Amino acid sequence: MSDPAGVLKRYEDVCEEMGVKPAPFIMKVLEKEKDDQITREKQKLDPKDNMDIVLRGNNYLLTNTRLTDSDALSLYKTLANNVYVTGLDLRYNNLTDEGAVHIGKLLEETCALRGLNLQSNDIGPAGAENIAKALQVNETLVSLKLNGNKIENKGGMHLAGCLQVNTALQELDIGDADLGTQSIIALATVLHHNSTLKALCVNRPLLFSQQEETTVHMSLMLKVNSTLKELHLQKCDIRDFGADRLVEALQHNIALTYLDLSCNRITRDGAKAFSKLLKLNTPLEILDLGFNRIEDDGAVSLSQALVSLNSNLKTLVITSNNIEATGLCAIARAMNTNTTLTSVFIWGNHLQELACVAFNGLMESGRLDIKDTDVKPYIVDGHVLLAELNHGIRRHYYWTPFYGSDAE
């Protein structure tokens, strides 16, 4: 059973020992956890077995200041030997490399922490090095998010090195972290042998070559890796050559279910390659090709694979791909035949009336649920049009709501 009151008392004692005032934000969050526990006891509900501490610096409902390195030190001393706290969310604060030193010490000493979110702080290569060294001895952390911190090529290399030793980490997000070609290749090489990591995000590295070396190495890794289930390669400058290499590798892959290739330079030829892959009915369940340029020919090729030869793909994202009515109607017809494909996202294409009518028919018949797409039909003067809905695959993005129906 978790012990919010004990964590609160320990934090107050630590601050007194350090001679600093408790941070109002941390106090509010811990007091809220304590009150929730009391409420559950009064209602005779089962107590929570563990506890997540959520200290998001962008939660303006609770705070107008962000946590700093001294707060990281007090949290380390509070949680080092705690057996109840399994999640720590510190995104959107002002932690630097100094704060990462304290976080690293926490990772070395914790016996319970399973999830750590450090998204969008000010951690650099030195901080990433400290965290990577701690992960070499940590045996509990399952999920680490460092996206939005400028850990650069050096930090990425250290994290790749720790994956040679660590046998606990299953999810690693280091997207938008200014990684370079060398660190991406190192990560791909390590994953030839790592049998623990299940999800990897390396969105928007800084690449200065036109040869697609990083995509080639990721492809070689996918050909032999049998553990990775989710891979995000947004803004990796992938072209049709890279798409071909990925398809060649995925024909032999038995594990990957989620592939994110949005915001690249894939055209109709790359889409045709993925059509061949879908015809082989590989384990792939989610394919994100949003913000490329597959156009009508690419969409038609994908639809041909989905009509009768694929029974595994559940979600297809083709937003903003310069697709017109011909391609969108082909996808709609494929959904009428394919009973596995349940989610399709099409906003940002040329939504001509034929396409609007086709998707309106899918929703009226119940074949496509409005929560599984990003468009909603409406009628003006007898003409069917589509409006945008704020739906999508809500993974690995910066703006994350903390209240309302969209909150995690």
Legacy VTK file of the C-alpha trace (Angstrom):
# vtk DataFile Version 3.0
C-alpha trace
ASCII
DATASET POLYDATA
POINTS 408 float
0.000 0.000 0.000
1.316 3.454 -0.925
2.074 5.956 1.832
1.533 9.568 0.623
1.581 10.899 4.174
4.956 9.279 4.771
6.395 10.740 1.572
5.109 14.199 2.533
6.623 13.945 6.008
9.922 12.715 4.595
10.049 15.632 2.121
9.442 18.162 4.906
12.197 16.563 7.005
14.637 16.634 4.078
13.976 20.326 3.447
14.541 21.061 7.131
17.833 19.143 7.061
18.923 21.079 3.951
17.869 24.406 5.486
15.558 25.283 2.582
11.863 26.035 2.317
9.708 23.253 0.849
8.694 24.038 -2.727
4.985 25.042 -2.742
4.400 23.067 -5.939
5.793 19.839 -4.491
3.868 20.387 -1.255
0.589 20.863 -3.161
1.072 17.668 -5.151
2.049 15.564 -2.134
-0.780 16.980 -0.040
-3.227 16.177 -2.837
-1.967 12.584 -2.902
-2.399 12.422 0.872
-5.965 13.790 0.657
-6.833 11.311 -2.103
-5.640 8.455 0.076
-7.764 9.683 3.012
-10.788 9.954 0.723
-10.307 6.397 -0.504
-10.126 5.169 3.087
-13.338 7.003 4.008
-15.107 5.520 1.009
-13.710 2.113 1.922
-12.021 1.730 -1.439
-8.987 -0.441 -1.904
-5.798 1.554 -1.235
-3.424 2.156 -4.144
-0.459 -0.172 -4.193
1.901 2.462 -5.551
2.183 6.167 -6.160
3.093 8.435 -9.073
4.390 11.935 -8.352
3.410 14.274 -11.186
5.303 17.589 -11.106
4.813 19.011 -14.581
6.164 22.530 -14.811
3.462 23.524 -17.307
0.610 22.721 -14.921
-0.461 26.322 -14.408
-3.456 25.197 -12.351
-1.042 24.229 -9.569
2.068 26.348 -10.012
3.526 29.458 -11.590
7.150 28.425 -11.008
9.197 25.555 -12.343
11.370 23.169 -10.367
15.141 23.701 -10.303
18.243 21.637 -9.536
17.887 22.188 -5.771
14.399 20.675 -5.963
15.889 17.663 -7.758
18.281 17.237 -4.827
15.480 17.308 -2.260
13.443 14.838 -4.325
16.433 12.509 -4.568
16.890 12.524 -0.787
13.153 12.028 -0.292
12.730 9.111 -2.699
16.086 7.305 -2.565
14.842 4.491 -0.325
11.134 4.828 -0.993
9.316 1.613 -1.920
5.954 3.153 -2.902
6.750 5.769 -5.555
6.954 4.041 -8.947
6.525 7.056 -11.248
8.162 10.500 -11.325
7.063 13.087 -13.901
9.318 16.167 -14.037
8.628 17.392 -17.568
8.715 21.092 -18.461
10.867 22.191 -15.533
14.274 23.896 -15.338
16.504 20.949 -14.483
20.036 21.200 -15.867
23.051 18.883 -15.858
23.406 19.508 -12.125
19.876 18.293 -11.536
20.613 15.254 -13.723
23.401 14.325 -11.278
20.817 14.059 -8.484
18.424 12.142 -10.740
21.264 9.764 -11.573
21.907 9.131 -7.881
18.208 8.430 -7.410
18.314 5.869 -10.225
21.309 4.191 -8.601
19.624 3.896 -5.210
15.924 3.436 -5.961
14.312 0.071 -5.496
10.900 1.001 -6.882
10.988 3.685 -9.586
9.717 2.341 -12.920
8.834 5.458 -14.899
10.830 8.720 -15.233
9.779 11.619 -17.466
12.329 14.431 -17.913
10.904 15.813 -21.147
11.729 19.405 -22.102
14.139 20.377 -19.351
17.617 21.889 -19.841
19.650 18.699 -19.573
22.680 18.509 -21.849
25.292 15.890 -22.819
26.883 15.802 -19.338
23.511 15.223 -17.681
22.681 12.441 -20.132
26.041 10.852 -19.323
25.212 10.800 -15.600
21.800 9.257 -16.253
23.312 6.671 -18.618
25.917 5.652 -16.029
23.162 5.254 -13.435
21.190 3.039 -15.792
24.112 0.638 -15.935
23.339 -0.349 -12.332
19.606 0.419 -12.187
17.381 -2.674 -12.269
13.896 -1.165 -11.957
13.380 1.661 -14.473
11.191 0.564 -17.370
10.409 3.896 -19.078
12.670 6.930 -19.630
11.707 10.082 -21.531
14.448 12.588 -22.282
12.894 14.093 -25.393
13.315 17.824 -25.820
16.600 17.956 -23.898
19.646 18.874 -25.983
21.740 15.867 -25.071
23.317 15.934 -28.555
25.459 13.251 -30.140
27.594 12.716 -27.023
24.602 12.121 -24.780
23.076 9.745 -27.312
26.306 7.748 -27.442
26.309 7.332 -23.658
22.703 6.124 -23.689
23.503 3.678 -26.472
26.384 2.382 -24.384
24.198 1.840 -21.310
21.807 -0.315 -23.375
24.624 -2.818 -23.737
24.452 -3.387 -19.983
20.948 -2.430 -18.825
18.399 -5.252 -18.840
15.367 -3.407 -17.434
14.600 -0.450 -19.718
11.745 -1.104 -22.128
10.838 2.396 -23.389
13.326 5.100 -24.379
12.312 8.468 -25.852
15.193 10.697 -26.976
13.439 12.493 -29.803
14.098 16.182 -30.515
17.345 15.918 -28.565
19.794 17.019 -31.291
21.168 13.512 -31.774
23.648 13.054 -34.617
24.350 10.371 -37.196
26.933 8.672 -34.981
24.587 8.202 -32.000
21.678 6.972 -34.154
23.941 4.371 -35.753
25.251 3.390 -32.293
21.701 2.877 -31.007
20.824 0.757 -34.036
23.975 -1.318 -33.591
23.335 -1.945 -29.894
19.785 -3.077 -30.638
21.149 -5.933 -32.715
21.738 -7.655 -29.375
19.576 -5.850 -26.802
16.592 -8.063 -25.998
14.792 -5.764 -23.548
13.897 -2.475 -25.265
10.397 -2.502 -26.763
9.864 1.141 -27.777
12.346 3.676 -29.156
11.814 7.279 -30.272
14.639 9.125 -32.049
12.615 11.842 -33.787
14.350 14.823 -35.419
18.059 14.051 -35.242
20.491 16.512 -36.798
21.606 14.809 -40.001
23.912 16.437 -42.536
24.265 13.624 -45.074
22.038 12.751 -48.018
22.995 9.066 -47.949
20.383 7.871 -45.417
22.999 6.002 -43.386
20.868 6.115 -40.249
17.878 4.571 -42.037
20.062 1.829 -43.484
21.416 0.939 -40.037
17.922 0.991 -38.514
16.824 -1.363 -41.290
19.683 -3.768 -40.604
18.712 -3.739 -36.932
15.035 -4.456 -37.676
16.044 -7.449 -39.762
17.474 -9.244 -36.707
15.816 -7.611 -33.669
12.947 -9.676 -32.274
12.000 -7.490 -29.300
11.343 -3.923 -30.497
7.623 -3.311 -30.978
7.472 0.463 -31.497
9.825 2.700 -33.492
9.485 6.452 -34.110
11.546 7.952 -36.930
9.895 11.313 -37.510
11.901 13.980 -39.341
14.755 11.594 -40.154
14.971 12.719 -43.794
13.805 9.305 -45.023
13.203 9.094 -48.768
12.046 6.307 -51.051
15.448 4.616 -50.891
15.185 4.458 -47.105
11.589 3.252 -47.321
12.739 0.409 -49.585
15.439 -0.582 -47.090
12.933 -0.580 -44.218
10.501 -2.716 -46.205
13.238 -5.219 -47.094
14.093 -5.574 -43.401
10.526 -5.706 -42.104
9.763 -8.675 -44.338
11.904 -10.663 -41.899
10.805 -8.896 -38.689
8.453 -10.746 -36.353
8.006 -8.147 -33.606
7.438 -4.559 -34.786
3.797 -3.477 -34.521
4.081 0.345 -34.631
6.163 2.236 -37.192
6.127 6.049 -37.244
7.609 7.587 -40.407
5.741 10.881 -40.371
7.330 14.152 -41.499
9.776 12.583 -43.933
10.193 12.722 -47.734
8.478 9.512 -48.785
6.633 9.691 -52.111
4.400 7.314 -54.067
7.287 4.896 -54.726
7.919 4.535 -51.006
4.198 3.970 -50.434
4.222 1.272 -53.125
7.038 -0.445 -51.231
4.951 -0.430 -48.067
2.048 -1.790 -50.065
4.196 -4.831 -50.864
4.974 -5.180 -47.161
1.308 -5.010 -46.172
0.502 -7.726 -48.697
2.823 -10.033 -46.760
0.654 -9.526 -43.648
3.543 -8.832 -41.285
2.855 -8.071 -37.564
2.611 -4.318 -38.310
-0.556 -2.871 -36.721
0.064 0.904 -36.872
1.661 2.661 -39.841
2.103 6.434 -39.668
2.973 8.026 -43.020
1.590 11.436 -42.148
3.190 14.578 -43.603
4.919 12.861 -46.503
3.944 13.091 -50.181
2.504 9.749 -51.298
-0.276 11.379 -53.391
-3.043 9.429 -55.150
-0.822 6.696 -56.575
0.628 5.891 -53.183
-2.777 5.821 -51.476
-4.210 3.570 -54.199
-1.276 1.162 -53.794
-1.844 0.989 -50.035
-5.566 0.398 -50.559
-4.883 -2.521 -52.902
-2.898 -4.256 -50.176
-5.606 -3.582 -47.604
-8.544 -4.821 -49.680
-7.943 -8.532 -49.176
-4.295 -9.327 -48.468
-3.766 -7.717 -45.052
-5.537 -8.642 -41.826
-3.173 -7.148 -39.231
-3.029 -3.380 -39.836
-5.384 -1.528 -37.478
-4.354 2.121 -37.915
-3.231 4.025 -41.003
-2.160 7.683 -40.851
-1.917 9.483 -44.204
-2.550 13.086 -43.110
-1.135 15.881 -45.291
0.083 13.748 -48.189
-1.308 15.698 -51.157
-3.913 12.983 -51.747
-7.008 13.840 -53.768
-10.389 12.139 -54.172
-9.056 9.169 -56.150
-6.696 8.035 -53.409
-8.993 8.819 -50.483
-11.944 7.006 -52.083
-9.695 3.980 -52.660
-8.853 3.909 -48.956
-12.556 4.230 -48.080
-13.443 1.298 -50.377
-10.690 -0.782 -48.792
-12.250 -0.171 -45.365
-15.554 -1.559 -46.627
-13.784 -4.836 -47.370
-11.079 -4.922 -44.696
-12.589 -5.580 -41.266
-9.344 -5.208 -39.299
-8.489 -1.619 -40.229
-10.395 0.476 -37.684
-8.581 3.854 -37.612
-7.759 6.123 -40.548
-6.502 9.718 -40.344
-6.775 11.810 -43.530
-6.940 15.531 -42.647
-4.636 17.844 -44.598
-5.288 16.230 -47.972
-7.534 17.526 -50.760
-10.951 16.698 -49.322
-12.992 16.935 -52.504
-16.682 16.109 -52.403
-16.341 12.504 -53.593
-13.915 11.816 -50.748
-16.217 13.581 -48.276
-19.162 11.466 -49.408
-17.113 8.268 -49.157
-15.989 8.907 -45.572
-19.449 10.147 -44.597
-20.773 6.805 -45.785
-18.242 4.933 -43.683
-19.322 6.822 -40.560
-23.055 6.620 -41.267
-22.798 2.857 -41.723
-20.855 2.500 -38.473
-17.807 1.121 -40.254
-15.665 4.058 -39.076
-16.179 5.460 -35.586
-15.712 9.208 -35.213
-13.172 8.639 -32.413
-11.000 6.649 -34.831
-10.496 9.379 -37.401
-9.669 13.072 -37.556
-12.612 14.279 -39.675
-16.302 14.828 -39.056
-18.893 15.218 -41.846
-21.356 18.083 -42.042
-23.749 19.236 -44.764
-24.044 22.712 -46.292
-26.601 23.382 -49.034
-26.880 19.670 -49.741
-23.107 19.156 -50.086
-21.168 16.885 -47.736
-18.007 18.425 -46.282
-15.486 17.273 -43.681
-14.316 19.269 -40.658
-11.131 18.595 -38.711
-11.252 16.835 -35.354
-8.420 17.094 -32.861
-7.849 13.357 -32.861
-4.682 11.483 -33.610
-2.221 8.930 -32.324
-1.392 10.655 -29.058
2.156 9.492 -28.577
5.381 11.445 -28.151
4.233 14.995 -28.628
5.118 18.105 -26.731
1.791 19.626 -25.816
0.263 17.230 -23.323
-2.974 18.203 -21.579
-3.124 17.745 -17.830
-6.866 18.117 -17.341
-10.043 17.402 -19.277
-10.982 14.472 -21.496
-7.624 14.487 -23.322
-5.519 14.105 -20.183
-3.482 10.947 -19.777
LINES 1 409
408 0 1 2 3 4 5 6 7 8 9 10 11 12 13 14 15 16 17 18 19 20 21 22 23 24 25 26 27 28 29 30 31 32 33 34 35 36 37 38 39 40 41 42 43 44 45 46 47 48 49 50 51 52 53 54 55 56 57 58 59 60 61 62 63 64 65 66 67 68 69 70 71 72 73 74 75 76 77 78 79 80 81 82 83 84 85 86 87 88 89 90 91 92 93 94 95 96 97 98 99 100 101 102 103 104 105 106 107 108 109 110 111 112 113 114 115 116 117 118 119 120 121 122 123 124 125 126 127 128 129 130 131 132 133 134 135 136 137 138 139 140 141 142 143 144 145 146 147 148 149 150 151 152 153 154 155 156 157 158 159 160 161 162 163 164 165 166 167 168 169 170 171 172 173 174 175 176 177 178 179 180 181 182 183 184 185 186 187 188 189 190 191 192 193 194 195 196 197 198 199 200 201 202 203 204 205 206 207 208 209 210 211 212 213 214 215 216 217 218 219 220 221 222 223 224 225 226 227 228 229 230 231 232 233 234 235 236 237 238 239 240 241 242 243 244 245 246 247 248 249 250 251 252 253 254 255 256 257 258 259 260 261 262 263 264 265 266 267 268 269 270 271 272 273 274 275 276 277 278 279 280 281 282 283 284 285 286 287 288 289 290 291 292 293 294 295 296 297 298 299 300 301 302 303 304 305 306 307 308 309 310 311 312 313 314 315 316 317 318 319 320 321 322 323 324 325 326 327 328 329 330 331 332 333 334 335 336 337 338 339 340 341 342 343 344 345 346 347 348 349 350 351 352 353 354 355 356 357 358 359 360 361 362 363 364 365 366 367 368 369 370 371 372 373 374 375 376 377 378 379 380 381 382 383 384 385 386 387 388 389 390 391 392 393 394 395 396 397 398 399 400 401 402 403 404 405 406 407
